[in-house]
Every structure is written in structure tokens, then in C-alpha cells.
């Protein structure tokens, strides 16, 4: 876990450093499940039952057992072994709830974009959202029965992502797997912040004017 420490974390001493992150992705991709799996507190959920009004709007073909949907957000909290506290916000997946995204994104340092390889196009909007806003993000390829095996490199190529954006496989129903997704995101955030820090240049020595022939 030392790999997720940064100068900012280390300088915090015994005081807890909190970081806000988002979990995004398409409808039924596992956002609520991830938040619930990792949260050390009772997670806040804003789920409502799917009704007949969602027929033709919410595509449940690949997730036929899904009976509820997040209409505002999910919220959980997890403390990593190094003392870093993550506030984890799950975003709603459907377009009609996207007015919530700008509010949820305020103050977020990074995001996880969960994908289902059977419905890869569902994550395009999330990837575009974070790319346009310069928010560091990673891709979590969630496990679904019948989805087939796709390597992280295959998913990266399909999403046309640069090599520095982590793409990892996961099963967000399992706490350790979901936690590893968040650790990977934190490490990515730290690397991104480190690259963005301005380089400190040594001051140049003034010319010696005592010798007029210099």
C-alpha cells in the first residue's frame, strides 16, 4: 500500500486526508454494487424501481434481472491502510439523469469508469465527459457472466485510450477486487498530479562583469 502514498499524504501526518472520487459508467454496469462492496459505512443509495415508463428507454437486455436504477447518486466511504479516506460517489447511468453529473463532479480528483464488454458503447459518454474536463480516470472492466474474455489491451484499443490510462479487470461483487480498482485509481491520480507539478528550475548565475573581456 506504500505505492499509493504521495508527498501530500505523507505530510498530513496523523490527520486523515480525504479524496472525493466518482464511479461512472452505463446503465446496470455495477456502480452501485462497487460502492456497496467497498464502503465501510452503510452506503447511501437513491434507487427507484424500474417501471413500465422505462420500457424502450432503459435497455435491460443484458441485465434482465435488474429491477432498480440509481436516480441521483450512491455514496460510500473507505479508509485505505495508509490513512487515506475515499469518499466514493456513484453516478446515475441514464442520460436523463445527467444533470446530476456536474454537481457530483465538483471537487472530484478522479473517476472509475466501469464497462461491460457486451455493451461497450455505453461507457463512451462517461469517457468523453472526463476527458473533456481533464479529470484523471481509469477503466474497470467488470465481470459479467456470458461476456466472454477480453484483455485490458483489447478494451483499451476499442476505446482508443492512451497507454497511461490504466485498464483493469474486476468483479465489483468482491470487496477486494473492488478495493483494488480504487487503489489503482488513487495511484493514477498521484502520478497525474506529479506530472502536472511545475518543474523547479535552478536560478541562473549572473554574468561576471568584472572582466570586460568576458
N, C-alpha and C positions, 0 to 999 in steps of 0.2 A: 504493500500500500504506500510505501515511500514514494513511488513514482507519481502519485497524484499530489504530492506536496509541491508548493511553489514558495517563492520568497514571501508572497503576501500571506500565505497560510502560516509559514514559519514565524513571521513577525507578529502574528496575532497572539502568540504565547498561549496561555490557558484559556483565553476568551474564544468563544465559538465564532467562526466565520461562516456566514450564511450565503448561499448562492441560489438564485432562482433559475430554474430550467423548465423547458416545455417538453411535452411529449405530444407529437403531432402525427398525422397520417390520415388515411382514408377511413371511411365508414367500416366499423367492425374489424379493424386491424389489430386490436389488442391494447389500446391506450389505457382504458380503464383497468384492464387486468394488470398491466405493468405497474400502474400507480398503487393498486391494491396489494400486489405481491411484495413490493419493497417497503411500503410505509410502516413505520414503527408506531404510528398513531392510527386511530380509526380513521380511514380515509373519508374525505368529503366527496360525495357523489351527487350529481344532478341528473340522474337518469329518469327518463319517462318511457312508458310502454309504447311500443310501435303500434299504430292503429291503422285502420283502413285508409286513412288520409295519406299515409306514407306510401301506399301502393303506387308503383310507377315512378316514385321519386327516390326512394331508398332501395338500392339493388341488394337484395338478400340472397341472391342465387348461390354465392359461395359460402354464405354464413346463414344457412336456413334456420339454424337453431337460435339465432339472435332474436330476442323479444323486446329489448330495451335499447335506448340510444341516449348519449350524453347531449344535453341541450344547453349547457353553459360551460361547465368545467368539472374536472376531478382535481382533488388536492390531497397530497400526502407529504410526509416528511421522513427523511432518513439521515442518520448520522453515520458518516464513514469512520473507520478506525482511526484516522488521523485527526478527527475532531471536526472535519468539515461537515456542515449541515446543509443538506439539499432540500429546498422547497420545490416539490415536483408538481407541476400543473399540467393536467391532461386537457387538450383542446377538443372541441367538438369536431366531428369529421365531415359533416354535410355542409354544402355550400351555403345553405340558408341560415346557418349559424355563424358564418364567418365574421359577422360584425363584432363578435366577441374577441377575435384574434388580436386586434390592435391593442385592446385593453390588457389582455393576458400577456402580450409580448413586452409590455413596458417593464424595463428593469431586468429582463431575462438575459443571462450571459450565454446561453446556448440552448440547443434543442436536439431531441432524438426524433428522427422521422422513421416510424415503423412502416414496414412494407409487407404485403402479402404478394408473393410472386405470381399468384393466379390472377391478381388484379393490380399489376404494377403501375398502370397508368393512374390509379387513384392517388398515388403519392406525388405526382408531378406538381400539383398546385402547392403542396407544402414545401417541396424542394425549392420551387421558384420563389416562394414567399421569403424564405430565409436567405437565399442567395441575393435577392434584390435589396435586402436590408442589412446585409453584411453580418448576419448572426451565425456564429460557428455552429455547425450541426454534424451529426453522424447518421448513418443509416443502420437500422436494426432490422435484419431480415427475420421476421417472426415465423416460427414453425407452425404449419397447418397440415393436418392430415390430407393426403392427396395432392399436395402442392408440388411434389417432385423435389429433386435435389438440384439446387443452383448454387454455385460457388459465389463467394463475395465478389470475385473479379468479374463474373458474368453479370451480376447485378450492377456493378459499377459501370461496366460497358453499356448496359441497357439504359442506365440513367445518365450516361455521358458525364460522369463526375471525375474531377481531377484526382490524382493519386494521393493527395494529402488528406482527403476526407475519408475517415475510417468507415468501412462497411463490415459489419459483423453479423453472424447468425446467432439466434437466440430462441428461447422458449420462455416467453414472459410469464407463463403459469408457474415457473420455477423461480423461487426467490433469488437464488444465487446467480442464475442466468440473467435475470432482470437487473440485479445489482451490478453485474459486470458491464452491462450496457451503460449504466450511469457512470461507472468508473471510467470507461472508455471515453465518454463524453467529457468528463472533467479533465482528463489528460489532454484531450484535443483542445479544450478551451485554454488550458495553461500554455500549450505550445503556440496557439494562435496569438495569445496575449504577449508572449515572449517575442514573437516575430514582429509584432506591431510596436514594441517599445523602441523609441528613437535611439540610435547608436550614439554613445558618448564619445566625442572626439577630443583628443588631446589638443590643448591650445598650442598654436604655432609660436615658436620663439621669435621675438622681434629681431630684425636685422641689426647687426653691429655696425653702427655708423661712425665709430671712432676711426676707422681706416677708410679714407676717401677713395682708395683704390679697389675696395670690395665691389 
